[in-house]
Amino acid sequence: MDASDPEIAEELAHLEAQGRARRRNLARMLRLGSLLIAASFLWLLRGDARYFIQPNVPVQLGGPLEFNLAGEASQRYVRIRGVPGGQARIAHHVGKSLRMFGLLGSNVLVIQDASSSEPPAQSEPYTAQGRLVSAEDAVELSNVFEIMQREGSVTRENGELYALWDGAAPRKSAALPLELLGIVLFVLVNFRAARRVERPPPSLDDLLA
């Protein structure tokens, strides 16, 4: 095969152009796919990000008979004082043993790490401070909310129920920064792979050189 033949040279140029187009399309899909996956992870982490930037001073929700529930909002750092209900539940979630109990007269379900905390006295007011999450954002607790409502441990106020993760202060955990770093690294690795895909394969002359 004589590459100097005009017809052959034209065919080789056409094949090379097709190869470049395929590599560009593949690289474009790789970049777009990595951005879409990163965006989906960021969407899932939006609640964590909202809580991460909360002020370190908790919103005061008051105490027994004087709850200030107007300050309630999902992904907010709060402090509340109330009398624990008569029923506490132990559940296992993401490898942790959790203690859950309602504060009488409120719409707040307190959640504690059962392995590192003692159960509160049921007849004495208890102060909980941490991350407040609405029932709509805490779908993994929907069954617990239902049971606690049926028992009367928590009641809806203005149609709202909340879970309070006791002890979870903003920026106390390094989980979110590490997750964001992982997303950035994922995108960088895929963009670098896309650049390699775009490069033309070595020619026979290059391999023999």
N, C-alpha and C positions, 0 to 999 in steps of 0.2 A: 504494500500500500504506500503510495507516494503522497506524503502530506503536502507536497507542493502543487498537486493537482487542484485546480480551482474548485471543482465539485466536492472533492474530499475535504479540502480546507473549510469550505462552507458548512459541510455536514458536521465537522469537528467543532466549529464555532457554534453551531446550533445546539449540539449536545452540551457544550460547555455552558452556554447560556441557560439551558434547561436545568443543569446541575446547580448553577448559581441561584436560580429562581427557587428551586426546591429547598436549598439550604437557607435562603432568606425567609421563606415561608415557615420552615421548621423552627428557625430561631425566633421569628415573630410569635409563633404559637407558644414557644417555651417561655418567652418573656411575659406574654399576656396571661398564660396559665399560672405562672408564679405570682403575678400581681393579684389575680382573682383569688387564689388560695390565701395569700397574705391578707387581702381585704376581708375575706370571710372570717379569718382568725381574729382580726381587729374588731370585727362586729361582735364576735362572741365575748371579747374582752372589754367591751365598752363599759359594762357595769363596774368592773374592777378599776378601769381607768378613771371613771367618775369618782369612785371612792378614794382612789390614790391621791387625788388633788384636793380632798376635803381639808378644811382647817383642822389643826390639832386640838382646838377647843370644842368640846362636844356641845350639841344643842341640848338644852335642858328640857326634858319632857315632864318634869314634876314628880309628884309622889302620890300616895294613896289619897283618894277623894279630891285631889287637886291636879289631875293630869293635864298637861298642856299639849294635847295631841295635835294642835294646829301646827306644831313644828315638825310633824312627821313627814318624811319623804323617803323614797327608796334610795339606797346607796348614800345614806347620811350617817355621820358620826354623832351618836346621841348618848345621853345618860338618863336613866329612868329609875325610879324607886317604887317598889310595890310589894305586896304580899304574895308569895308564891301560891299557886293553886294546890289542891290536895293530891293531884295526880302528876307524877313526873314520868316521862317515858325515856327509855334508853334505846337508841337506834345506832346502827353501824352505817357509816357513810364515808366513802373514799378511804377505807382502812382505818378510820377513827371511830371510837366509841363516844357517842354524843348523848348528853343529858338534855332533855327538853321539858320545860314547864312554863305555864302561863302565869301572868301577873293578874290577880283578881281585879275585875273592874276595868281592865284595859284590853286593847286589841294587839298586845305584844306577846309573842312567844319567845322566851329566852332560850338560847342554845349554848351549852357549855361543853368543853372537852372533859368528858367524864374521867379520863385517866389522870388529869392534872388539877382537878378541882373537887371540892367537897360539896355534897348536896346542901342547898340552903335550908334553914329552919322554916317550916311551913307556917308558923304562927308569927314570925317576925318579918318586918320589911327587909327587902333585899335590894341592893343597888347594882344594877347592870349597866355596863358601859361598853359600847362597841358599835359594830356595823349594823345598821337597820336596813332591811331589805323587804320590799313589799311581797305579798303572796304571789302576785303575778310574775315577779322576777325570781321567786324561789319555788319553781314548779316541782323540784325534787322533794319538797316538803308538803305537797298538796294533801297526801293521805294523813299526815300528822296534824295538819290544820283541821281537817275534817273531824278527826277523832277528838281533838282538844275542844273544838266548838260543841260537839255533841255532849261532852262531859261538863261543859260550862267553864272550862279553865280559861278560855279566851272568847271574846265576843267581838263581832264586827262593830266598828265605829265609822259612821258615814260610808258604809260599804267596804271598809278597808281592814285588812289584816297584815301584820308585819312579823317578821322574824328578826331577832336581835342576836347577832353572833357576839357573845360576851367576850371582851378582851381583845377584839380585833380592831386595833387602832390603825389609822391611815399611815402608810409607809412603814409599818412595822415589819411586814413580810417582804422578802426580796423576790417573791414569785413573779409579780408583774414585770419588773425590769428584766428578769431572766427570760420570760416569755417573749417580751418585745425584742430583746436581743436575738433570740432564736428566729423570730420572723424576719428580722433584718438580714441575718446570716443566710437564711433560706433564699431570700430574694437575690442577694449578692452571688451566691453559688450558682443559681439558675441563670442569672445574667452572664456570668462568666462562661457557663456552659454554652449559652447561646452564641457568644462571641467565637468560641471554638467551632461550633457548628457552621458558622458563616465562612470560616476560612476555607479556601479551596484545597482539595487534597493534593499531596505532593505529586509532581509529575514523575514520569519514568526517568527523565534525565536527573531530577533531584535525587531520586532513590539510588541511581547508579553513581552519582558524584561522590 
